[in-house]
């Protein structure tokens, strides 16, 4: 009960903050950066290990510069997510441009559905909201529920406030079966680490042996829905664009691991081009293949 009260106080505080203009929120982000990076060193050891292993060719100075840029971006991202509570459709569409939507809407106009994936790169939360606004079919982002039920319910509401239909990971197939009569796009995350018991496919990703989730590929082959990658680009602070990149238009004819390998390579290339905007504080490589 006490936890629920504190959670509701926290949600009220976040909502109040979200009423402020982004320019003011970014001032708070500067303060948070100094606290998180210079004072508390939040997951700094994890970030440094991840960067060092991912970019063995870079010097110590280069890695520190990426590290600092990442923490500055992370602080800004926190307040961009705070803003989700009250951001208007107009402001979101101005800040997050969705390109080549005709590529997807053509499928919807024929009554067909597609699948898409992306990683924790750039502002993935704004991205799912913007994609839902830009497309003509139903948008189903797949998410992992939070352990705190009060925050999970609140986060569900702000993630779906423009019409997105949020789907817990474990319910993906059931919801997909129930919605097959309506054109839709299901959005998958492609960079979350599977549980150790589910780590059956390993590949080289950022110079490390990495276990990749195969749920997207299995569903794509089963349903033969075309698969696209959401390629996000950070234009400047608070402004983004995303392109739909075809991965596999006929999954039933694909070879084993082809789809998984393609979307993994797309994410890897994106990170290598501009590393600071990926979620380096995540313990992505906590599992290793059995020797």
C-alpha positions, 0 to 999 in steps of 0.5 A, a space after each residue: 500500500 505504501 509503495 502504491 502511494 509513493 508511486 502515485 506521488 512520483 507519477 504526479 511529479 512526473 506529470 507536473 514536470 511534463 507540463 514544462 516546455 522542452 527547453 526548460 526540461 533540457 536545463 534539468 537534463 544538464 543538471 541530471 547529467 552532472 549528477 548521474 555521470 560525475 557524482 553518482 557514476 550510474 552504471 559507469 563500469 557497465 558502460 565502460 566495459 560495453 564500450 571497450 569490448 564493442 570498440 577495441 580499435 578506439 583509444 581510451 580518449 575516444 571511448 571517454 568522449 563517447 561515454 560522456 556524449 551517451 550520458 548527456 543524451 541519456 539525461 536528455 532522453 529521460 526528460 523527453 520520456 517525461 514529456 510523453 505525458 502531455 506532448 501534443 500530436 503536433 509537437 511530436 510530429 514536428 520533432 519525430 518525422 516518419 519517412 516513406 510511410 507509403 511503403 507500409 500503407 500500401 500493405 494496409 490498403 490491400 488489407 495486409 499486415 506487416 512486422 517491424 523491429 528496432 533497438 533502444 537507439 534514439 528515443 524509441 518511446 517517441 518513435 513508437 508514438 510517431 509511427 502510430 500517428 503516421 500509419 493508417 493501420 493499427 500499431 501494436 508495440 510489444 513491451 515488457 511490463 514493469 514490475 511496479 504495477 502502478 507505474 506499469 499502468 501509468 506508462 501503458 496509458 501514456 504509451 497508448 494515448 495516441 491510439 497505439 495498442 500496447 502488447 505484453 511480450 507473452 501475449 504477442 501471438 494471441 493478440 496477433 491471431 485475434 487481430 488478423 482480420 485488420 491491417 496492422 503493424 507489430 513493433 518488436 525490440 530487437 536488442 533485448 537479451 533473451 533469458 539464458 534458457 532461451 539463448 539458442 542463437 548466438 552471433 557476432 554483434 559489436 565484436 562480441 558473441 551475442 545471444 539474439 531473440 528469435 521471436 520476430 523471425 519465428 512469427 514472420 515465418 509462421 505468418 509470412 508477414 513482411 519484415 521492416 527495420 525502423 532506422 532511427 536518426 538523431 538530427 539534433 537534440 529533441 529532433 529525429 527521423 525514422 525510415 522503414 528499411 525492408 528486411 524480408 518481404 517473403 519470410 516463408 521463403 527465407 533461410 534459417 536465421 536470415 531475418 535475425 541476422 539482417 536486423 542485427 546487422 542493421 542495428 550494429 551498423 547504426 550504432 557504429 556510425 553514431 554510438 552515443 545514442 544506444 542504451 549502453 547502460 543495459 547489461 546486454 552481454 550478461 550471458 555468454 555461450 556455454 563453453 
